[in-house]
Amino acid sequence: MRAKIHVTLKQGILDPQGKAIEHALDSLGFKNAANVRVGKYMEVDVNESDRAKAESQVKAMCEKLLANTVIEDYRYELQ
């Protein structure tokens, strides 16, 4: 199964990269762009046919390595 994982900063956590992009978009004339948040996207192939086991492994990966759960949220989808 393939896990598509999205990691983003939690709401309320300062996102300087998002702010920089927001300002750059504004200076390029995209005046209606607001609240830009930057995150990470990862794809991981999990060699597991049981969906529940694959989900458990992906959650463990996210909580142990891929996301800093103090400041980041994560979500994933399995295909």
All heavy atoms as a GROMACS GRO file, in nm:
protein
  621
    1MET      N    1   0.084  -0.118   0.000
    1MET     CA    2   0.000   0.000   0.000
    1MET      C    3   0.088   0.124   0.000
    1MET      O    4   0.197   0.121   0.056
    1MET     CB    5  -0.088   0.004   0.125
    1MET     CG    6  -0.197  -0.096   0.125
    1MET     SD    7  -0.306  -0.072   0.267
    1MET     CE    8  -0.396  -0.223   0.254
    2ARG      N    9   0.036   0.228  -0.060
    2ARG     CA   10   0.108   0.354  -0.062
    2ARG      C   11   0.040   0.451   0.035
    2ARG      O   12  -0.081   0.469   0.031
    2ARG     CB   13   0.110   0.415  -0.200
    2ARG     CG   14   0.170   0.557  -0.200
    2ARG     CD   15   0.210   0.602  -0.334
    2ARG     NE   16   0.331   0.525  -0.368
    2ARG     CZ   17   0.396   0.537  -0.483
    2ARG    NH1   18   0.354   0.619  -0.574
    2ARG    NH2   19   0.504   0.466  -0.507
    3ALA      N   20   0.121   0.510   0.122
    3ALA     CA   21   0.071   0.611   0.216
    3ALA      C   22   0.110   0.748   0.163
    3ALA      O   23   0.226   0.771   0.128
    3ALA     CB   24   0.130   0.590   0.354
    4LYS      N   25   0.011   0.834   0.152
    4LYS     CA   26   0.036   0.974   0.116
    4LYS      C   27   0.018   1.055   0.242
    4LYS      O   28  -0.092   1.060   0.299
    4LYS     CB   29  -0.060   1.019   0.005
    4LYS     CG   30  -0.036   0.944  -0.124
    4LYS     CD   31  -0.126   0.992  -0.235
    4LYS     CE   32  -0.088   0.920  -0.364
    4LYS     NZ   33  -0.165   0.970  -0.479
    5ILE      N   34   0.127   1.116   0.288
    5ILE     CA   35   0.130   1.179   0.419
    5ILE      C   36   0.150   1.330   0.405
    5ILE      O   37   0.241   1.374   0.333
    5ILE     CB   38   0.245   1.120   0.503
    5ILE    CG1   39   0.228   0.968   0.514
    5ILE    CG2   40   0.252   1.185   0.640
    5ILE    CD1   41   0.352   0.895   0.562
    6HIS      N   42   0.065   1.405   0.473
    6HIS     CA   43   0.075   1.551   0.475
    6HIS      C   44   0.105   1.594   0.618
    6HIS      O   45   0.035   1.554   0.711
    6HIS     CB   46  -0.057   1.615   0.432
    6HIS     CG   47  -0.100   1.577   0.293
    6HIS    ND1   48  -0.072   1.655   0.184
    6HIS    CD2   49  -0.164   1.468   0.247
    6HIS    CE1   50  -0.120   1.595   0.075
    6HIS    NE2   51  -0.177   1.482   0.112
    7VAL      N   52   0.208   1.675   0.634
    7VAL     CA   53   0.246   1.727   0.766
    7VAL      C   54   0.241   1.879   0.758
    7VAL      O   55   0.301   1.939   0.667
    7VAL     CB   56   0.388   1.681   0.806
    7VAL    CG1   57   0.428   1.740   0.941
    7VAL    CG2   58   0.397   1.529   0.810
    8THR      N   59   0.167   1.940   0.849
    8THR     CA   60   0.156   2.086   0.852
    8THR      C   61   0.172   2.136   0.996
    8THR      O   62   0.147   2.062   1.091
    8THR     CB   63   0.018   2.133   0.801
    8THR    OG1   64  -0.083   2.069   0.877
    8THR    CG2   65   0.000   2.101   0.654
    9LEU      N   66   0.212   2.262   1.006
    9LEU     CA   67   0.220   2.322   1.139
    9LEU      C   68   0.080   2.335   1.197
    9LEU      O   69  -0.015   2.361   1.125
    9LEU     CB   70   0.286   2.460   1.130
    9LEU     CG   71   0.435   2.461   1.100
    9LEU    CD1   72   0.483   2.602   1.070
    9LEU    CD2   73   0.514   2.403   1.217
   10LYS      N   74   0.068   2.316   1.328
   10LYS     CA   75  -0.061   2.333   1.393
   10LYS      C   76  -0.104   2.478   1.385
   10LYS      O   77  -0.020   2.568   1.377
   10LYS     CB   78  -0.052   2.291   1.540
   10LYS     CG   79  -0.034   2.142   1.558
   10LYS     CD   80  -0.030   2.105   1.704
   10LYS     CE   81  -0.022   1.953   1.716
   10LYS     NZ   82  -0.023   1.907   1.854
   11GLN      N   83  -0.234   2.500   1.386
   11GLN     CA   84  -0.286   2.636   1.389
   11GLN      C   85  -0.230   2.707   1.513
   11GLN      O   86  -0.220   2.647   1.619
   11GLN     CB   87  -0.438   2.636   1.392
   11GLN     CG   88  -0.501   2.589   1.263
   11GLN     CD   89  -0.466   2.679   1.144
   11GLN    OE1   90  -0.456   2.800   1.156
   11GLN    NE2   91  -0.443   2.617   1.029
   12GLY      N   92  -0.194   2.831   1.497
   12GLY     CA   93  -0.140   2.908   1.608
   12GLY      C   94   0.011   2.903   1.617
   12GLY      O   95   0.072   2.982   1.688
   13ILE      N   96   0.074   2.810   1.543
   13ILE     CA   97   0.220   2.805   1.539
   13ILE      C   98   0.267   2.898   1.427
   13ILE      O   99   0.217   2.889   1.314
   13ILE     CB  100   0.271   2.661   1.513
   13ILE    CG1  101   0.224   2.565   1.622
   13ILE    CG2  102   0.423   2.659   1.497
   13ILE    CD1  103   0.284   2.589   1.758
   14LEU      N  104   0.360   2.986   1.459
   14LEU     CA  105   0.412   3.081   1.360
   14LEU      C  106   0.474   3.005   1.242
   14LEU      O  107   0.551   2.911   1.262
   14LEU     CB  108   0.517   3.172   1.424
   14LEU     CG  109   0.575   3.280   1.334
   14LEU    CD1  110   0.467   3.377   1.288
   14LEU    CD2  111   0.687   3.352   1.406
   15ASP      N  112   0.439   3.046   1.121
   15ASP     CA  113   0.488   2.982   0.999
   15ASP      C  114   0.563   3.087   0.917
   15ASP      O  115   0.507   3.147   0.825
   15ASP     CB  116   0.370   2.924   0.921
   15ASP     CG  117   0.413   2.849   0.797
   15ASP    OD1  118   0.532   2.850   0.762
   15ASP    OD2  119   0.325   2.789   0.733
   16PRO      N  120   0.692   3.112   0.948
   16PRO     CA  121   0.765   3.217   0.877
   16PRO      C  122   0.779   3.190   0.728
   16PRO      O  123   0.777   3.284   0.647
   16PRO     CB  124   0.902   3.219   0.946
   16PRO     CG  125   0.910   3.097   1.029
   16PRO     CD  126   0.772   3.047   1.050
   17GLN      N  127   0.791   3.064   0.689
   17GLN     CA  128   0.801   3.033   0.546
   17GLN      C  129   0.669   3.064   0.475
   17GLN      O  130   0.668   3.120   0.365
   17GLN     CB  131   0.838   2.886   0.528
   17GLN     CG  132   0.879   2.850   0.388
   17GLN     CD  133   0.926   2.706   0.376
   17GLN    OE1  134   0.913   2.626   0.468
   17GLN    NE2  135   0.982   2.673   0.262
   18GLY      N  136   0.560   3.033   0.540
   18GLY     CA  137   0.430   3.066   0.483
   18GLY      C  138   0.411   3.216   0.469
   18GLY      O  139   0.359   3.265   0.369
   19LYS      N  140   0.453   3.291   0.572
   19LYS     CA  141   0.442   3.438   0.567
   19LYS      C  142   0.528   3.494   0.455
   19LYS      O  143   0.486   3.588   0.384
   19LYS     CB  144   0.484   3.500   0.701
   19LYS     CG  145   0.378   3.490   0.807
   19LYS     CD  146   0.260   3.580   0.769
   19LYS     CE  147   0.147   3.567   0.868
   19LYS     NZ  148   0.020   3.608   0.811
   20ALA      N  149   0.650   3.440   0.437
   20ALA     CA  150   0.738   3.488   0.330
   20ALA      C  151   0.673   3.465   0.193
   20ALA      O  152   0.676   3.552   0.105
   20ALA     CB  153   0.874   3.419   0.338
   21ILE      N  154   0.613   3.349   0.176
   21ILE     CA  155   0.546   3.319   0.049
   21ILE      C  156   0.425   3.411   0.030
   21ILE      O  157   0.402   3.463  -0.080
   21ILE     CB  158   0.504   3.170   0.044
   21ILE    CG1  159   0.629   3.082   0.034
   21ILE    CG2  160   0.409   3.144  -0.073
   21ILE    CD1  161   0.603   2.934   0.051
   22GLU      N  162   0.352   3.434   0.138
   22GLU     CA  163   0.236   3.523   0.130
   22GLU      C  164   0.277   3.662   0.086
   22GLU      O  165   0.213   3.722  -0.002
   22GLU     CB  166   0.168   3.527   0.267
   22GLU     CG  167   0.038   3.603   0.268
   22GLU     CD  168  -0.030   3.594   0.405
   22GLU    OE1  169  -0.035   3.485   0.463
   22GLU    OE2  170  -0.074   3.699   0.454
   23HIS      N  171   0.386   3.714   0.145
   23HIS     CA  172   0.435   3.848   0.106
   23HIS      C  173   0.484   3.848  -0.039
   23HIS      O  174   0.460   3.945  -0.113
   23HIS     CB  175   0.546   3.894   0.200
   23HIS     CG  176   0.496   3.928   0.337
   23HIS    ND1  177   0.405   4.028   0.363
   23HIS    CD2  178   0.522   3.872   0.457
   23HIS    CE1  179   0.378   4.033   0.491
   23HIS    NE2  180   0.448   3.937   0.552
   24ALA      N  181   0.551   3.742  -0.080
   24ALA     CA  182   0.600   3.734  -0.218
   24ALA      C  183   0.483   3.730  -0.316
   24ALA      O  184   0.486   3.796  -0.421
   24ALA     CB  185   0.688   3.610  -0.235
   25LEU      N  186   0.381   3.653  -0.282
   25LEU     CA  187   0.262   3.648  -0.369
   25LEU      C  188   0.198   3.786  -0.380
   25LEU      O  189   0.158   3.830  -0.489
   25LEU     CB  190   0.160   3.546  -0.315
   25LEU     CG  191   0.199   3.399  -0.330
   25LEU    CD1  192   0.102   3.311  -0.253
   25LEU    CD2  193   0.203   3.359  -0.477
   26ASP      N  194   0.190   3.855  -0.266
   26ASP     CA  195   0.133   3.990  -0.266
   26ASP      C  196   0.213   4.083  -0.356
   26ASP      O  197   0.156   4.157  -0.436
   26ASP     CB  198   0.129   4.044  -0.123
   26ASP     CG  199   0.062   4.180  -0.117
   26ASP    OD1  200  -0.062   4.185  -0.136
   26ASP    OD2  201   0.133   4.280  -0.093
   27SER      N  202   0.347   4.075  -0.345
   27SER     CA  203   0.431   4.164  -0.427
   27SER      C  204   0.423   4.129  -0.575
   27SER      O  205   0.452   4.213  -0.661
   27SER     CB  206   0.576   4.161  -0.378
   27SER     OG  207   0.634   4.036  -0.404
   28LEU      N  208   0.384   4.006  -0.607
   28LEU     CA  209   0.367   3.966  -0.747
   28LEU      C  210   0.228   3.999  -0.800
   28LEU      O  211   0.196   3.968  -0.914
   28LEU     CB  212   0.394   3.815  -0.761
   28LEU     CG  213   0.539   3.772  -0.742
   28LEU    CD1  214   0.549   3.620  -0.736
   28LEU    CD2  215   0.626   3.827  -0.854
   29GLY      N  216   0.147   4.059  -0.714
   29GLY     CA  217   0.015   4.102  -0.760
   29GLY      C  218  -0.099   4.008  -0.723
   29GLY      O  219  -0.213   4.032  -0.760
   30PHE      N  220  -0.068   3.902  -0.650
   30PHE     CA  221  -0.174   3.810  -0.608
   30PHE      C  222  -0.231   3.860  -0.476
   30PHE      O  223  -0.206   3.807  -0.369
   30PHE     CB  224  -0.120   3.667  -0.594
   30PHE     CG  225  -0.069   3.610  -0.723
   30PHE    CD1  226   0.067   3.606  -0.750
   30PHE    CD2  227  -0.158   3.562  -0.818
   30PHE    CE1  228   0.114   3.554  -0.869
   30PHE    CE2  229  -0.111   3.509  -0.938
   30PHE     CZ  230   0.025   3.506  -0.964
   31LYS      N  231  -0.309   3.967  -0.485
   31LYS     CA  232  -0.359   4.037  -0.366
   31LYS      C  233  -0.464   3.957  -0.289
   31LYS      O  234  -0.492   3.988  -0.174
   31LYS     CB  235  -0.417   4.173  -0.406
   31LYS     CG  236  -0.318   4.262  -0.480
   31LYS     CD  237  -0.203   4.303  -0.391
   31LYS     CE  238  -0.110   4.399  -0.463
   31LYS     NZ  239   0.014   4.423  -0.391
   32ASN      N  240  -0.521   3.857  -0.351
   32ASN     CA  241  -0.625   3.781  -0.282
   32ASN      C  242  -0.573   3.655  -0.214
   32ASN      O  243  -0.649   3.578  -0.157
   32ASN     CB  244  -0.740   3.746  -0.377
   32ASN     CG  245  -0.691   3.671  -0.498
   32ASN    OD1  246  -0.572   3.655  -0.517
   32ASN    ND2  247  -0.783   3.623  -0.580
   33ALA      N  248  -0.441   3.632  -0.215
   33ALA     CA  249  -0.382   3.516  -0.146
   33ALA      C  250  -0.360   3.553   0.000
   33ALA      O  251  -0.304   3.658   0.031
   33ALA     CB  252  -0.251   3.477  -0.212
   34ALA      N  253  -0.404   3.468   0.091
   34ALA     CA  254  -0.391   3.497   0.234
   34ALA      C  255  -0.374   3.368   0.313
   34ALA      O  256  -0.407   3.259   0.265
   34ALA     CB  257  -0.514   3.572   0.283
   35ASN      N  258  -0.323   3.384   0.432
   35ASN     CA  259  -0.308   3.272   0.526
   35ASN      C  260  -0.235   3.152   0.465
   35ASN      O  261  -0.278   3.037   0.477
   35ASN     CB  262  -0.444   3.227   0.579
   35ASN     CG  263  -0.516   3.339   0.650
   35ASN    OD1  264  -0.454   3.412   0.728
   35ASN    ND2  265  -0.644   3.355   0.623
   36VAL      N  266  -0.121   3.178   0.403
   36VAL     CA  267  -0.042   3.071   0.342
   36VAL      C  268   0.026   2.989   0.452
   36VAL      O  269   0.085   3.044   0.543
   36VAL     CB  270   0.066   3.129   0.246
   36VAL    CG1  271   0.152   3.019   0.189
   36VAL    CG2  272   0.001   3.212   0.136
   37ARG      N  273   0.012   2.860   0.444
   37ARG     CA  274   0.076   2.768   0.538
   37ARG      C  275   0.159   2.670   0.458
   37ARG      O  276   0.115   2.620   0.355
   37ARG     CB  277  -0.028   2.691   0.620
   37ARG     CG  278  -0.127   2.778   0.695
   37ARG     CD  279  -0.069   2.849   0.813
   37ARG     NE  280  -0.044   2.754   0.920
   37ARG     CZ  281   0.016   2.787   1.034
   37ARG    NH1  282   0.057   2.911   1.053
   37ARG    NH2  283   0.037   2.698   1.128
   38VAL      N  284   0.280   2.644   0.502
   38VAL     CA  285   0.370   2.553   0.432
   38VAL      C  286   0.378   2.424   0.511
   38VAL      O  287   0.382   2.423   0.633
   38VAL     CB  288   0.509   2.618   0.417
   38VAL    CG1  289   0.608   2.519   0.358
   38VAL    CG2  290   0.500   2.742   0.332
   39GLY      N  291   0.383   2.314   0.438
   39GLY     CA  292   0.393   2.184   0.503
   39GLY      C  293   0.481   2.091   0.422
   39GLY      O  294   0.554   2.134   0.331
   40LYS      N  295   0.475   1.964   0.456
   40LYS     CA  296   0.554   1.863   0.388
   40LYS      C  297   0.458   1.757   0.334
   40LYS      O  298   0.356   1.727   0.394
   40LYS     CB  299   0.650   1.794   0.485
   40LYS     CG  300   0.750   1.885   0.549
   40LYS     CD  301   0.840   1.809   0.644
   40LYS     CE  302   0.773   1.800   0.780
   40LYS     NZ  303   0.859   1.745   0.886
   41TYR      N  304   0.497   1.701   0.220
   41TYR     CA  305   0.421   1.591   0.161
   41TYR      C  306   0.517   1.477   0.136
   41TYR      O  307   0.626   1.497   0.083
   41TYR     CB  308   0.356   1.637   0.030
   41TYR     CG  309   0.294   1.525  -0.048
   41TYR    CD1  310   0.174   1.468  -0.007
   41TYR    CD2  311   0.355   1.473  -0.162
   41TYR    CE1  312   0.117   1.364  -0.077
   41TYR    CE2  313   0.298   1.369  -0.232
   41TYR     CZ  314   0.180   1.315  -0.190
   41TYR     OH  315   0.124   1.211  -0.259
   42MET      N  316   0.479   1.359   0.177
   42MET     CA  317   0.562   1.240   0.159
   42MET      C  318   0.478   1.125   0.108
   42MET      O  319   0.360   1.115   0.140
   42MET     CB  320   0.626   1.199   0.293
   42MET     CG  321   0.726   1.298   0.347
   42MET     SD  322   0.753   1.276   0.522
   42MET     CE  323   0.633   1.391   0.589
   43GLU      N  324   0.541   1.040   0.030
   43GLU     CA  325   0.478   0.914  -0.011
   43GLU      C  326   0.567   0.802   0.041
   43GLU      O  327   0.689   0.808   0.025
   43GLU     CB  328   0.465   0.905  -0.162
   43GLU     CG  329   0.364   1.003  -0.220
   43GLU     CD  330   0.345   0.985  -0.370
   43GLU    OE1  331   0.419   0.907  -0.433
   43GLU    OE2  332   0.256   1.051  -0.423
   44VAL      N  333   0.504   0.704   0.101
   44VAL     CA  334   0.577   0.590   0.155
   44VAL      C  335   0.505   0.463   0.111
   44VAL      O  336   0.385   0.449   0.135
   44VAL     CB  337   0.584   0.595   0.310
   44VAL    CG1  338   0.655   0.473   0.364
   44VAL    CG2  339   0.649   0.723   0.358
   45ASP      N  340   0.578   0.373   0.048
   45ASP     CA  341   0.521   0.242   0.017
   45ASP      C  342   0.539   0.153   0.138
   45ASP      O  343   0.650   0.136   0.189
   45ASP     CB  344   0.591   0.181  -0.105
   45ASP     CG  345   0.554   0.252  -0.234
   45ASP    OD1  346   0.443   0.309  -0.240
   45ASP    OD2  347   0.635   0.249  -0.327
   46VAL      N  348   0.429   0.100   0.186
   46VAL     CA  349   0.430   0.012   0.302
   46VAL      C  350   0.402  -0.130   0.252
   46VAL      O  351   0.297  -0.155   0.194
   46VAL     CB  352   0.324   0.054   0.406
   46VAL    CG1  353   0.326  -0.037   0.527
   46VAL    CG2  354   0.346   0.199   0.447
   47ASN      N  355   0.496  -0.217   0.275
   47ASN     CA  356   0.482  -0.355   0.228
   47ASN      C  357   0.394  -0.433   0.325
   47ASN      O  358   0.442  -0.515   0.403
   47ASN     CB  359   0.620  -0.420   0.213
   47ASN     CG  360   0.612  -0.551   0.141
   47ASN    OD1  361   0.513  -0.582   0.078
   47ASN    ND2  362   0.718  -0.629   0.151
   48GLU      N  363   0.265  -0.404   0.319
   48GLU     CA  364   0.169  -0.468   0.409
   48GLU      C  365   0.034  -0.474   0.336
   48GLU      O  366  -0.010  -0.374   0.282
   48GLU     CB  367   0.156  -0.384   0.538
   48GLU     CG  368   0.057  -0.437   0.638
   48GLU     CD  369   0.090  -0.576   0.687
   48GLU    OE1  370   0.197  -0.595   0.747
   48GLU    OE2  371   0.010  -0.668   0.662
   49SER      N  372  -0.027  -0.590   0.333
   49SER     CA  373  -0.155  -0.604   0.263
   49SER      C  374  -0.275  -0.580   0.355
   49SER      O  375  -0.384  -0.548   0.309
   49SER     CB  376  -0.167  -0.743   0.199
   49SER     OG  377  -0.152  -0.843   0.298
   50ASP      N  378  -0.254  -0.594   0.486
   50ASP     CA  379  -0.362  -0.570   0.582
   50ASP      C  380  -0.373  -0.419   0.608
   50ASP      O  381  -0.278  -0.357   0.658
   50ASP     CB  382  -0.332  -0.644   0.712
   50ASP     CG  383  -0.443  -0.628   0.814
   50ASP    OD1  384  -0.458  -0.517   0.869
   50ASP    OD2  385  -0.514  -0.727   0.838
   51ARG      N  386  -0.488  -0.362   0.577
   51ARG     CA  387  -0.505  -0.216   0.589
   51ARG      C  388  -0.485  -0.167   0.732
   51ARG      O  389  -0.421  -0.065   0.755
   51ARG     CB  390  -0.643  -0.177   0.537
   51ARG     CG  391  -0.663  -0.028   0.528
   51ARG     CD  392  -0.795   0.007   0.459
   51ARG     NE  393  -0.800   0.148   0.431
   51ARG     CZ  394  -0.746   0.207   0.326
   51ARG    NH1  395  -0.683   0.135   0.236
   51ARG    NH2  396  -0.753   0.338   0.309
   52ALA      N  397  -0.539  -0.238   0.829
   52ALA     CA  398  -0.526  -0.195   0.969
   52ALA      C  399  -0.380  -0.195   1.014
   52ALA      O  400  -0.335  -0.104   1.083
   52ALA     CB  401  -0.610  -0.285   1.058
   53LYS      N  402  -0.306  -0.297   0.972
   53LYS     CA  403  -0.164  -0.303   1.009
   53LYS      C  404  -0.086  -0.191   0.940
   53LYS      O  405   0.002  -0.129   0.999
   53LYS     CB  406  -0.105  -0.439   0.973
   53LYS     CG  407  -0.152  -0.551   1.063
   53LYS     CD  408  -0.089  -0.683   1.023
   53LYS     CE  409  -0.141  -0.796   1.111
   53LYS     NZ  410  -0.089  -0.927   1.068
   54ALA      N  411  -0.118  -0.166   0.813
   54ALA     CA  412  -0.050  -0.059   0.741
   54ALA      C  413  -0.078   0.076   0.807
   54ALA      O  414   0.012   0.158   0.825
   54ALA     CB  415  -0.096  -0.057   0.595
   55GLU      N  416  -0.204   0.098   0.846
   55GLU     CA  417  -0.239   0.223   0.915
   55GLU      C  418  -0.162   0.239   1.045
   55GLU      O  419  -0.110   0.346   1.076
   55GLU     CB  420  -0.389   0.228   0.945
   55GLU     CG  421  -0.468   0.300   0.840
   55GLU     CD  422  -0.608   0.333   0.888
   55GLU    OE1  423  -0.623   0.399   0.992
   55GLU    OE2  424  -0.699   0.291   0.818
   56SER      N  425  -0.153   0.130   1.119
   56SER     CA  426  -0.079   0.134   1.246
   56SER      C  427   0.067   0.169   1.222
   56SER      O  428   0.126   0.250   1.297
   56SER     CB  429  -0.092  -0.003   1.314
   56SER     OG  430  -0.016  -0.007   1.432
   57GLN      N  431   0.126   0.112   1.118
   57GLN     CA  432   0.266   0.141   1.087
   57GLN      C  433   0.286   0.286   1.044
   57GLN      O  434   0.381   0.352   1.085
   57GLN     CB  435   0.318   0.046   0.980
   57GLN     CG  436   0.332  -0.096   1.028
   57GLN     CD  437   0.380  -0.192   0.921
   57GLN    OE1  438   0.419  -0.150   0.812
   57GLN    NE2  439   0.376  -0.320   0.951
   58VAL      N  440   0.194   0.336   0.962
   58VAL     CA  441   0.205   0.474   0.916
   58VAL      C  442   0.191   0.571   1.033
   58VAL      O  443   0.265   0.668   1.045
   58VAL     CB  444   0.103   0.504   0.804
   58VAL    CG1  445   0.099   0.653   0.772
   58VAL    CG2  446   0.136   0.423   0.680
   59LYS      N  447   0.096   0.544   1.122
   59LYS     CA  448   0.080   0.629   1.241
   59LYS      C  449   0.208   0.630   1.323
   59LYS      O  450   0.253   0.736   1.369
   59LYS     CB  451  -0.036   0.580   1.328
   59LYS     CG  452  -0.170   0.620   1.280
   59LYS     CD  453  -0.277   0.572   1.378
   59LYS     CE  454  -0.416   0.605   1.329
   59LYS     NZ  455  -0.519   0.556   1.421
   60ALA      N  456   0.268   0.514   1.342
   60ALA     CA  457   0.392   0.504   1.420
   60ALA      C  458   0.504   0.582   1.351
   60ALA      O  459   0.581   0.653   1.417
   60ALA     CB  460   0.432   0.358   1.440
   61MET      N  461   0.513   0.572   1.218
   61MET     CA  462   0.615   0.646   1.143
   61MET      C  463   0.598   0.796   1.165
   61MET      O  464   0.695   0.868   1.188
   61MET     CB  465   0.604   0.616   0.993
   61MET     CG  466   0.646   0.480   0.951
   61MET     SD  467   0.616   0.465   0.772
   61MET     CE  468   0.605   0.289   0.756
   62CYS      N  469   0.473   0.840   1.156
   62CYS     CA  470   0.446   0.983   1.171
   62CYS      C  471   0.480   1.031   1.311
   62CYS      O  472   0.542   1.137   1.327
   62CYS     CB  473   0.298   1.012   1.139
   62CYS     SG  474   0.256   0.995   0.966
   63GLU      N  475   0.441   0.955   1.410
   63GLU     CA  476   0.461   1.001   1.547
   63GLU      C  477   0.604   0.987   1.596
   63GLU      O  478   0.648   1.061   1.683
   63GLU     CB  479   0.363   0.928   1.639
   63GLU     CG  480   0.220   0.972   1.606
   63GLU     CD  481   0.114   0.908   1.692
   63GLU    OE1  482   0.148   0.842   1.791
   63GLU    OE2  483  -0.005   0.926   1.658
   64LYS      N  484   0.679   0.894   1.536
   64LYS     CA  485   0.818   0.874   1.580
   64LYS      C  486   0.919   0.953   1.499
   64LYS      O  487   1.027   0.984   1.548
   64LYS     CB  488   0.855   0.726   1.574
   64LYS     CG  489   0.783   0.643   1.678
   64LYS     CD  490   0.826   0.499   1.671
   64LYS     CE  491   0.756   0.418   1.781
   64LYS     NZ  492   0.792   0.277   1.776
   65LEU      N  493   0.886   0.984   1.373
   65LEU     CA  494   0.986   1.048   1.288
   65LEU      C  495   0.934   1.158   1.197
   65LEU      O  496   0.991   1.266   1.190
   65LEU     CB  497   1.056   0.942   1.200
   65LEU     CG  498   1.160   0.996   1.102
   65LEU    CD1  499   1.281   1.051   1.176
   65LEU    CD2  500   1.200   0.890   1.003
   66LEU      N  501   0.826   1.132   1.126
   66LEU     CA  502   0.788   1.220   1.016
   66LEU      C  503   0.725   1.351   1.060
   66LEU      O  504   0.730   1.449   0.987
   66LEU     CB  505   0.695   1.145   0.920
   66LEU     CG  506   0.754   1.015   0.861
   66LEU    CD1  507   0.651   0.947   0.772
   66LEU    CD2  508   0.882   1.043   0.786
   67ALA      N  509   0.663   1.352   1.178
   67ALA     CA  510   0.600   1.476   1.226
   67ALA      C  511   0.644   1.503   1.369
   67ALA      O  512   0.661   1.410   1.448
   67ALA     CB  513   0.448   1.462   1.220
   68ASN      N  514   0.664   1.629   1.398
   68ASN     CA  515   0.690   1.671   1.536
   68ASN      C  516   0.552   1.704   1.594
   68ASN      O  517   0.500   1.813   1.574
   68ASN     CB  518   0.781   1.793   1.538
   68ASN     CG  519   0.805   1.844   1.678
   68ASN    OD1  520   0.739   1.802   1.773
   68ASN    ND2  521   0.901   1.934   1.692
   69THR      N  522   0.494   1.608   1.664
   69THR     CA  523   0.354   1.623   1.706
   69THR      C  524   0.331   1.732   1.810
   69THR      O  525   0.217   1.764   1.840
   69THR     CB  526   0.299   1.489   1.758
   69THR    OG1  527   0.381   1.444   1.866
   69THR    CG2  528   0.297   1.385   1.646
   70VAL      N  529   0.438   1.791   1.860
   70VAL     CA  530   0.423   1.904   1.952
   70VAL      C  531   0.375   2.027   1.874
   70VAL      O  532   0.289   2.102   1.920
   70VAL     CB  533   0.555   1.935   2.025
   70VAL    CG1  534   0.544   2.062   2.109
   70VAL    CG2  535   0.596   1.816   2.112
   71ILE      N  536   0.429   2.044   1.754
   71ILE     CA  537   0.397   2.164   1.676
   71ILE      C  538   0.333   2.134   1.540
   71ILE      O  539   0.293   2.225   1.470
   71ILE     CB  540   0.522   2.252   1.654
   71ILE    CG1  541   0.629   2.177   1.575
   71ILE    CG2  542   0.574   2.306   1.786
   71ILE    CD1  543   0.745   2.263   1.528
   72GLU      N  544   0.327   2.006   1.503
   72GLU     CA  545   0.276   1.972   1.370
   72GLU      C  546   0.159   1.873   1.379
   72GLU      O  547   0.153   1.789   1.468
   72GLU     CB  548   0.386   1.908   1.283
   72GLU     CG  549   0.500   2.002   1.250
   72GLU     CD  550   0.614   1.934   1.176
   72GLU    OE1  551   0.645   1.818   1.206
   72GLU    OE2  552   0.673   1.999   1.089
   73ASP      N  553   0.068   1.887   1.284
   73ASP     CA  554  -0.039   1.791   1.263
   73ASP      C  555  -0.003   1.706   1.142
   73ASP      O  556   0.073   1.750   1.055
   73ASP     CB  557  -0.172   1.862   1.233
   73ASP     CG  558  -0.230   1.932   1.354
   73ASP    OD1  559  -0.217   1.879   1.466
   73ASP    OD2  560  -0.288   2.041   1.336
   74TYR      N  561  -0.057   1.588   1.138
   74TYR     CA  562  -0.038   1.506   1.018
   74TYR      C  563  -0.168   1.437   0.982
   74TYR      O  564  -0.256   1.418   1.065
   74TYR     CB  565   0.075   1.404   1.039
   74TYR     CG  566   0.042   1.295   1.138
   74TYR    CD1  567  -0.023   1.178   1.098
   74TYR    CD2  568   0.076   1.308   1.272
   74TYR    CE1  569  -0.054   1.079   1.189
   74TYR    CE2  570   0.046   1.210   1.364
   74TYR     CZ  571  -0.018   1.095   1.321
   74TYR     OH  572  -0.050   0.997   1.412
   75ARG      N  573  -0.177   1.405   0.855
   75ARG     CA  574  -0.289   1.325   0.806
   75ARG      C  575  -0.234   1.240   0.694
   75ARG      O  576  -0.129   1.272   0.635
   75ARG     CB  577  -0.407   1.410   0.761
   75ARG     CG  578  -0.378   1.502   0.646
   75ARG     CD  579  -0.499   1.590   0.612
   75ARG     NE  580  -0.461   1.698   0.524
   75ARG     CZ  581  -0.450   1.687   0.392
   75ARG    NH1  582  -0.476   1.573   0.334
   75ARG    NH2  583  -0.413   1.790   0.319
   76TYR      N  584  -0.301   1.133   0.667
   76TYR     CA  585  -0.253   1.044   0.562
   76TYR      C  586  -0.370   0.974   0.496
   76TYR      O  587  -0.481   0.970   0.550
   76TYR     CB  588  -0.154   0.940   0.618
   76TYR     CG  589  -0.216   0.854   0.725
   76TYR    CD1  590  -0.287   0.738   0.693
   76TYR    CD2  591  -0.208   0.891   0.857
   76TYR    CE1  592  -0.346   0.661   0.791
   76TYR    CE2  593  -0.267   0.815   0.956
   76TYR     CZ  594  -0.335   0.700   0.923
   76TYR     OH  595  -0.394   0.624   1.020
   77GLU      N  596  -0.343   0.922   0.380
   77GLU     CA  597  -0.439   0.838   0.312
   77GLU      C  598  -0.365   0.716   0.259
   77GLU      O  599  -0.248   0.726   0.219
   77GLU     CB  600  -0.510   0.914   0.199
   77GLU     CG  601  -0.416   0.975   0.098
   77GLU     CD  602  -0.486   1.066  -0.001
   77GLU    OE1  603  -0.548   1.011  -0.094
   77GLU    OE2  604  -0.478   1.188   0.016
   78LEU      N  605  -0.428   0.605   0.264
   78LEU     CA  606  -0.368   0.481   0.213
   78LEU      C  607  -0.436   0.445   0.082
   78LEU      O  608  -0.558   0.453   0.070
   78LEU     CB  609  -0.388   0.367   0.313
   78LEU     CG  610  -0.305   0.373   0.440
   78LEU    CD1  611  -0.344   0.259   0.533
   78LEU    CD2  612  -0.157   0.366   0.409
   79GLN      N  613  -0.355   0.405  -0.012
   79GLN     CA  614  -0.409   0.362  -0.142
   79GLN      C  615  -0.352   0.226  -0.175
   79GLN      O  616  -0.242   0.194  -0.145
   79GLN     CB  617  -0.373   0.460  -0.252
   79GLN     CG  618  -0.435   0.595  -0.228
   79GLN     CD  619  -0.398   0.694  -0.337
   79GLN    OE1  620  -0.294   0.680  -0.400
   79GLN    NE2  621  -0.481   0.794  -0.356
   0.00000   0.00000   0.00000
